[in-house]
Amino acid sequence: MINSIDRRRFLGLAATAGAALTVPASPLRAMNSNNKLIVGVMGMGGRGIRLAKICEQQPNVEVAYVCDVDRQRADKAVAEVAKVADGRSPKALTDFRRILDDPSVDALVIATSNHWHAPATILGCQAGKHVYVEKPCSHNAREGEWMVQAARKYRRRVQMGNQRRSWPAIKEAVDRLRNGEIGRVYHAQAWYLNDRGSIGHGKPAPVPDGLDYDLWQGPAPRRPFRDNILHYNWHWFWHWGNGELGNNGVHSLDLCRWGLGVDYPTQVTSVGGRYRYDDDQETPDTNVVAFTFDGGKMIRWEGLSCNRMPEGQSNDLVFHGENGSLAIHGGGYTVYDDKGKAVRNSPGDGGDEIHVVNFLNAVRNGEALTSEIEEGHKSTLLCHLGNISYRTGRTLNCSPKDGRILGDRKAMDLWGRDYADGWEERIRP
């Protein structure tokens, strides 16, 4: 049952979505007379503040709004962005729909919890905004499909924040793979390691002052507030997050898929568990996932949330081919011959700015996106499939055409999710 406040919000959302249907189907919004881009940023944790400051520092770009359901975070973001602004301060909001209501806004940047990524993107497209959305682009596989449909239907530029796609040395490394540097490439192996502590056992608690917990839950079915969910531990609950595979694994899986030149897997197997701590975390802290593809190619990902790599081992992922291997480390790469001897080393810089600028240029002048949403969905889908295999305890057989799971109704039940009343109708294209 939606209470009176929820109902007013829901009706406002419906009005926003309905109004968006009148947006002209042009590839790019008409720019302001001085070609200034107006941006609103949603989700003001560390990533959101970082992205807002990068946008504000670009020529002829103005961050008009910073938004977070936690008023303290929104107010902090105003102060942080003002430090790099030219005598301006963005307006703090707690409801991102006010960004969608403003016809002067060209682009929405989304750095929220995962369960908001796809719904906010779809609503942004409906409202005529171009969208930069943090990884993973969706909370579940069906939402990823909807995002691609929405971008096409409303002809919006939508970029996922897997920024390594834009790094020059990484692009060079992929070009070398494609041009036969190590012969036929058939295997990619990737790692993610961290030393995260326990999240403990949460207790029911009052919602903190200034936090609109109802709006934070948004499209997700309602659950009572507990003291070990916000602002980060939601990652480890299936209701809102996607575990380490979706949190950080998506970066390396994206590069693996890109380097191998593959789209959708034919088989996925995931094993692991929550081994280090006894607490409320639902997602694994120790996880190994294998993906096989047509053409004799394979990706293997290993995630250890509670262990670090031994000193001196820094590779993020390694491609193996007939004539050697190519390792990605940070923003650079090293090529090895078939005996394991380094024959080429190329350091490189990273960062978010080059990826954000690519998005802004795509909105302003049609530059090709380096991680257009269909590519973002394909890489995020690997995370969803790995998590579905883990949760069902079974190997998945998948269609090489779209990644959908074959012959397993229970697994396909996890392709989508349930929503709070009325939400699915609002975001389904």
C-alpha positions as CSV (number, residue, x, y, z in Angstrom):
1,M,0.0,0.0,0.0
2,I,1.4,3.4,-1.0
3,N,0.9,6.0,1.8
4,S,-0.2,9.5,0.9
5,I,3.3,10.9,0.6
6,D,4.4,7.9,-1.6
7,R,1.3,8.4,-3.7
8,R,2.0,12.0,-4.4
9,R,5.5,11.1,-5.4
10,F,4.3,8.3,-7.6
11,L,1.8,10.6,-9.4
12,G,4.5,13.1,-9.9
13,L,6.7,10.5,-11.4
14,A,3.9,9.4,-13.7
15,A,3.4,13.0,-14.8
16,T,7.1,13.3,-15.6
17,A,7.1,10.2,-17.6
18,G,4.0,11.2,-19.5
19,A,5.3,14.7,-20.3
20,A,8.5,13.1,-21.7
21,L,6.5,11.4,-24.5
22,T,6.3,14.8,-26.1
23,V,10.0,15.3,-26.4
24,P,11.0,15.7,-30.1
25,A,12.8,12.6,-31.4
26,S,15.9,14.4,-32.4
27,P,19.4,12.8,-32.0
28,L,20.6,15.7,-29.8
29,R,18.8,18.3,-27.8
30,A,19.0,21.8,-29.1
31,M,21.9,23.4,-27.3
32,N,21.7,26.8,-25.6
33,S,22.7,29.8,-27.8
34,N,26.2,29.8,-26.3
35,N,26.4,26.0,-26.7
36,K,26.7,25.6,-22.9
37,L,25.8,22.2,-21.6
38,I,23.7,22.1,-18.4
39,V,24.1,19.0,-16.2
40,G,22.4,17.6,-13.1
41,V,24.2,14.9,-11.0
42,M,22.3,12.4,-8.9
43,G,23.9,10.5,-6.0
44,M,26.5,12.5,-4.1
45,G,28.8,10.0,-2.6
46,G,32.5,10.0,-3.6
47,R,31.8,9.0,-7.2
48,G,29.0,11.6,-7.7
49,I,31.1,14.4,-6.3
50,R,34.0,13.4,-8.4
51,L,31.9,13.3,-11.6
52,A,30.2,16.6,-10.7
53,K,33.6,18.4,-10.3
54,I,34.9,17.0,-13.5
55,C,31.8,18.2,-15.4
56,E,32.0,21.6,-13.8
57,Q,35.7,22.0,-14.8
58,Q,35.0,21.5,-18.5
59,P,34.7,24.5,-20.8
60,N,31.1,25.7,-21.2
61,V,29.6,23.1,-18.9
62,E,27.6,24.1,-15.9
63,V,26.5,21.7,-13.1
64,A,23.1,23.2,-12.2
65,Y,22.0,20.6,-9.7
66,V,23.5,18.1,-7.3
67,C,21.0,15.7,-5.8
68,D,21.0,13.1,-3.0
69,V,18.3,11.7,-0.8
70,D,20.5,12.5,2.1
71,R,20.4,16.3,2.6
72,Q,23.8,16.4,4.3
73,R,25.4,14.8,1.3
74,A,23.6,17.1,-1.1
75,D,24.8,20.2,0.9
76,K,28.3,18.9,1.1
77,A,28.4,18.4,-2.7
78,V,27.3,22.0,-3.2
79,A,30.4,23.2,-1.3
80,E,32.7,20.7,-3.1
81,V,31.5,21.7,-6.6
82,A,31.7,25.4,-5.7
83,K,35.4,25.0,-5.1
84,V,36.0,24.4,-8.8
85,A,33.2,26.6,-10.2
86,D,33.6,30.1,-11.6
87,G,31.7,32.0,-8.9
88,R,28.8,29.6,-9.1
89,S,27.2,27.1,-6.8
90,P,24.8,24.3,-8.0
91,K,21.4,23.9,-6.4
92,A,21.0,21.1,-3.8
93,L,18.1,18.8,-4.3
94,T,16.9,15.6,-2.6
95,D,14.5,14.5,-5.4
96,F,16.1,14.0,-8.8
97,R,12.8,14.4,-10.6
98,R,13.3,18.1,-10.2
99,I,16.3,17.8,-12.5
100,L,14.1,16.0,-15.1
101,D,11.5,18.8,-14.7
102,D,14.0,21.5,-15.9
103,P,13.9,21.7,-19.7
104,S,17.3,23.6,-19.7
105,V,19.1,20.5,-18.4
106,D,20.9,18.6,-21.2
107,A,22.3,15.6,-19.3
108,L,21.8,13.6,-16.1
109,V,24.7,11.9,-14.4
110,I,23.8,9.0,-12.2
111,A,26.1,7.8,-9.3
112,T,23.5,6.3,-7.0
113,S,23.0,2.8,-5.6
114,N,22.7,0.1,-8.2
115,H,18.9,-0.4,-8.0
116,W,18.4,3.2,-9.2
117,H,20.8,3.1,-12.2
118,A,18.4,1.7,-14.8
119,P,15.2,3.3,-13.6
120,A,16.8,6.8,-13.4
121,T,18.4,6.3,-16.8
122,I,15.1,5.3,-18.4
123,L,13.2,8.2,-16.8
124,G,16.0,10.5,-17.9
125,C,15.7,9.4,-21.5
126,Q,11.9,9.8,-21.3
127,A,12.4,13.4,-20.1
128,G,14.8,14.1,-23.0
129,K,18.0,14.0,-21.1
130,H,21.2,12.3,-22.2
131,V,22.6,10.1,-19.5
132,Y,26.0,9.1,-18.0
133,V,25.4,6.2,-15.6
134,E,27.9,4.6,-13.3
135,K,28.7,0.9,-13.5
136,P,27.0,-1.6,-13.4
137,C,24.4,0.0,-15.6
138,S,21.6,-2.1,-14.2
139,H,20.5,-4.0,-11.1
140,N,19.3,-7.0,-13.2
141,A,19.5,-8.3,-16.8
142,R,16.0,-7.2,-17.8
143,E,16.7,-3.6,-16.8
144,G,19.8,-3.6,-19.0
145,E,17.6,-4.6,-22.0
146,W,15.1,-1.9,-21.1
147,M,17.9,0.7,-21.0
148,V,19.0,-0.1,-24.5
149,Q,15.4,0.1,-25.7
150,A,14.9,3.5,-24.0
151,A,18.1,5.0,-25.5
152,R,16.9,3.9,-28.9
153,K,13.3,4.9,-28.5
154,Y,14.1,8.4,-27.2
155,R,17.3,8.8,-29.3
156,R,19.4,9.7,-26.3
157,R,23.2,9.4,-25.7
158,V,23.7,7.0,-22.8
159,Q,27.2,6.1,-21.6
160,M,28.2,3.7,-18.9
161,G,31.0,4.7,-16.5
162,N,33.5,2.0,-17.3
163,Q,36.1,4.6,-17.8
164,R,39.0,2.3,-18.9
165,R,37.3,2.0,-22.3
166,S,38.6,5.6,-22.9
167,W,42.2,5.3,-21.6
168,P,44.6,5.6,-24.5
169,A,47.0,2.8,-23.5
170,I,44.2,0.4,-22.9
171,K,42.7,1.2,-26.3
172,E,46.2,0.6,-27.8
173,A,46.4,-2.7,-26.0
174,V,43.1,-3.9,-27.5
175,D,44.2,-2.7,-30.9
176,R,47.3,-4.9,-30.6
177,L,45.2,-7.9,-29.6
178,R,42.9,-7.3,-32.6
179,N,45.9,-6.9,-34.9
180,G,47.5,-10.3,-33.9
181,E,50.2,-9.1,-31.5
182,I,49.9,-12.5,-29.6
183,G,48.3,-14.5,-32.3
184,R,44.8,-15.9,-31.9
185,V,43.5,-14.8,-28.5
186,Y,41.3,-17.3,-26.7
187,H,41.5,-16.8,-22.9
188,A,41.3,-13.8,-20.5
189,Q,41.8,-14.1,-16.8
190,A,41.0,-11.2,-14.4
191,W,41.2,-10.5,-10.7
192,Y,39.8,-8.2,-8.1
193,L,41.1,-8.2,-4.5
194,N,40.3,-6.1,-1.5
195,D,40.5,-6.3,2.3
196,R,36.9,-5.3,3.3
197,G,35.9,-5.8,6.9
198,S,32.7,-7.3,8.3
199,I,29.4,-5.5,7.9
200,G,28.2,-7.1,11.2
201,H,24.6,-7.9,12.0
202,G,22.3,-4.9,11.5
203,K,19.6,-3.8,13.8
204,P,16.3,-1.9,13.2
205,A,17.0,1.8,13.7
206,P,15.3,5.1,13.2
207,V,15.9,6.7,9.8
208,P,18.6,9.4,10.2
209,D,17.6,13.0,10.1
210,G,17.7,14.4,6.6
211,L,17.6,11.1,4.8
212,D,14.6,10.3,2.6
213,Y,14.8,6.5,3.0
214,D,11.6,6.0,1.1
215,L,12.9,7.8,-2.0
216,W,16.2,6.0,-1.6
217,Q,14.4,2.7,-1.9
218,G,12.6,4.1,-4.9
219,P,11.6,1.3,-7.3
220,A,12.6,-1.5,-4.9
221,P,10.0,-3.2,-2.8
222,R,10.0,-1.7,0.7
223,R,12.2,-3.0,3.5
224,P,12.6,-1.4,7.0
225,F,15.7,0.6,7.7
226,R,18.6,-1.1,9.4
227,D,21.8,0.4,10.7
228,N,24.2,-1.5,8.4
229,I,22.8,-0.7,4.9
230,L,23.7,2.9,4.1
231,H,25.7,4.4,2.5
232,Y,27.8,1.5,1.1
233,N,26.8,-1.9,2.5
234,W,23.8,-2.1,0.2
235,H,26.3,-3.5,-2.3
236,W,26.2,-6.8,-0.4
237,F,22.4,-7.3,-0.4
238,W,20.8,-8.8,-3.6
239,H,17.8,-6.5,-3.0
240,W,19.8,-3.4,-4.0
241,G,23.3,-4.5,-5.1
242,N,25.2,-7.0,-7.2
243,G,28.1,-8.0,-4.9
244,E,31.8,-7.6,-5.8
245,L,31.2,-9.0,-9.3
246,G,28.9,-6.1,-10.2
247,N,30.7,-3.6,-8.0
248,N,34.3,-3.9,-9.4
249,G,34.3,-7.1,-11.5
250,V,32.4,-5.3,-14.3
251,H,35.5,-3.2,-15.0
252,S,37.8,-6.1,-15.8
253,L,35.1,-8.2,-17.4
254,D,34.4,-5.4,-19.8
255,L,38.0,-5.3,-20.8
256,C,38.1,-9.1,-21.1
257,R,35.1,-9.1,-23.4
258,W,36.4,-6.2,-25.4
259,G,39.8,-7.7,-25.9
260,L,38.5,-11.1,-26.9
261,G,36.0,-9.5,-29.2
262,V,33.0,-11.5,-27.8
263,D,29.4,-10.5,-26.9
264,Y,27.2,-13.0,-25.2
265,P,28.4,-16.2,-23.5
266,T,27.1,-19.7,-24.1
267,Q,27.9,-21.1,-20.7
268,V,28.4,-19.5,-17.2
269,T,29.6,-21.2,-14.0
270,S,30.1,-19.5,-10.7
271,V,31.3,-20.9,-7.3
272,G,32.2,-19.3,-4.0
273,G,30.7,-18.1,-0.8
274,R,30.8,-15.8,2.2
275,Y,33.8,-17.4,3.8
276,R,35.7,-14.8,5.9
277,Y,33.0,-13.4,8.2
278,D,29.7,-14.4,9.7
279,D,27.5,-11.4,9.2
280,D,24.5,-10.1,7.1
281,Q,26.3,-10.1,3.8
282,E,24.4,-12.1,1.2
283,T,26.9,-11.8,-1.7
284,P,30.1,-13.9,-1.8
285,D,33.4,-12.5,-0.6
286,T,35.2,-15.3,-2.5
287,N,34.1,-16.0,-6.0
288,V,35.3,-17.6,-9.2
289,V,33.3,-17.3,-12.4
290,A,34.0,-18.9,-15.8
291,F,32.4,-17.7,-19.1
292,T,32.7,-19.6,-22.3
293,F,31.9,-18.2,-25.8
294,D,31.4,-19.4,-29.3
295,G,34.6,-19.6,-31.3
296,G,36.6,-21.3,-28.5
297,K,37.1,-18.4,-26.2
298,M,36.8,-18.1,-22.4
299,I,36.9,-15.6,-19.5
300,R,37.8,-16.4,-15.9
301,W,37.2,-13.9,-13.1
302,E,38.3,-14.3,-9.5
303,G,37.1,-11.9,-6.8
304,L,38.4,-11.9,-3.2
305,S,36.9,-9.1,-1.1
306,C,38.8,-10.0,2.0
307,N,42.3,-10.8,0.7
308,R,45.0,-8.8,-1.0
309,M,47.3,-9.8,-3.9
310,P,50.9,-10.8,-2.7
311,E,53.3,-8.0,-2.9
312,G,54.8,-7.4,-6.4
313,Q,51.8,-8.9,-8.3
314,S,49.8,-6.0,-9.8
315,N,48.3,-7.3,-13.0
316,D,44.5,-6.7,-13.3
317,L,44.0,-9.1,-16.1
318,V,45.9,-11.2,-18.7
319,F,45.0,-12.2,-22.2
320,H,46.5,-15.5,-23.5
321,G,47.0,-16.2,-27.2
322,E,48.9,-18.7,-29.4
323,N,52.1,-16.6,-29.4
324,G,52.2,-15.1,-26.0
325,S,50.2,-13.0,-23.5
326,L,49.2,-9.4,-22.8
327,A,48.8,-8.1,-19.3
328,I,46.8,-5.0,-18.3
329,H,48.0,-3.2,-15.2
330,G,46.5,0.0,-14.1
331,G,46.4,2.3,-17.2
332,G,49.1,0.4,-19.1
333,Y,50.0,-3.0,-20.5
334,T,52.9,-5.4,-21.0
335,V,53.3,-7.9,-23.9
336,Y,55.0,-11.2,-23.2
337,D,56.3,-13.8,-25.8
338,D,55.3,-17.5,-25.6
339,K,58.2,-18.1,-23.1
340,G,56.9,-15.5,-20.7
341,K,59.5,-12.9,-21.5
342,A,58.4,-9.2,-21.6
343,V,58.9,-7.8,-25.1
344,R,56.9,-4.6,-24.9
345,N,55.9,-2.4,-22.0
346,S,53.6,0.6,-22.3
347,P,52.7,2.6,-19.2
348,G,49.6,4.7,-19.3
349,D,47.5,7.1,-17.3
350,G,43.9,6.6,-16.1
351,G,41.3,8.7,-14.5
352,D,37.7,9.6,-15.1
353,E,38.0,12.8,-17.0
354,I,38.7,11.5,-20.5
355,H,35.6,9.2,-20.3
356,V,33.3,12.0,-19.0
357,V,34.6,14.4,-21.7
358,N,33.8,11.8,-24.4
359,F,30.2,11.7,-23.1
360,L,30.0,15.5,-23.1
361,N,31.4,15.7,-26.6
362,A,28.9,13.1,-27.7
363,V,26.0,15.2,-26.4
364,R,27.5,18.4,-27.8
365,N,28.6,17.4,-31.3
366,G,27.8,13.7,-31.8
367,E,31.3,12.2,-31.0
368,A,31.1,8.4,-30.8
369,L,30.6,7.1,-27.3
370,T,33.4,4.8,-26.1
371,S,31.0,2.8,-23.9
372,E,27.5,3.2,-25.4
373,I,24.8,1.6,-23.4
374,E,24.5,-1.5,-25.5
375,E,28.2,-2.3,-24.9
376,G,27.7,-1.4,-21.2
377,H,24.7,-3.8,-21.0
378,K,26.7,-6.7,-22.6
379,S,29.5,-6.3,-20.0
380,T,27.1,-5.8,-17.1
381,L,25.1,-8.9,-18.2
382,L,28.2,-11.1,-17.5
383,C,28.0,-9.9,-13.9
384,H,24.3,-10.7,-13.7
385,L,24.8,-14.2,-15.2
386,G,27.6,-14.9,-12.8
387,N,25.4,-13.9,-9.9
388,I,22.5,-16.0,-11.1
389,S,24.7,-19.0,-11.5
390,Y,26.0,-18.5,-8.0
391,R,22.5,-18.0,-6.5
392,T,21.1,-21.1,-8.2
393,G,24.2,-23.2,-7.7
394,R,24.1,-24.4,-11.3
395,T,25.9,-23.9,-14.6
396,L,23.9,-21.8,-17.0
397,N,23.5,-22.4,-20.7
398,C,22.9,-19.2,-22.6
399,S,21.9,-18.0,-26.0
400,P,24.8,-16.5,-27.9
401,K,22.4,-14.1,-29.5
402,D,21.3,-12.2,-26.4
403,G,22.7,-14.0,-23.4
404,R,19.3,-15.3,-22.2
405,I,19.3,-18.4,-20.1
406,L,18.1,-21.6,-21.8
407,G,16.1,-24.4,-20.3
408,D,16.2,-23.2,-16.7
409,R,13.0,-21.5,-15.5
410,K,14.3,-21.0,-11.9
411,A,17.4,-19.2,-13.2
412,M,15.3,-17.0,-15.6
413,D,13.2,-16.0,-12.6
414,L,16.3,-14.0,-11.5
415,W,16.5,-12.2,-15.0
416,G,14.4,-9.4,-13.6
417,R,13.1,-8.3,-10.2
418,D,9.9,-7.3,-8.4
419,Y,9.2,-3.6,-8.0
420,A,7.3,-1.4,-5.6
421,D,3.7,-0.7,-6.7
422,G,3.5,1.1,-10.0
423,W,7.2,1.3,-10.8
424,E,7.5,-1.4,-13.5
425,E,4.8,0.4,-15.6
426,R,6.8,3.6,-15.4
427,I,10.2,2.3,-16.5
428,R,9.3,-0.5,-19.0
429,P,9.8,1.0,-22.5
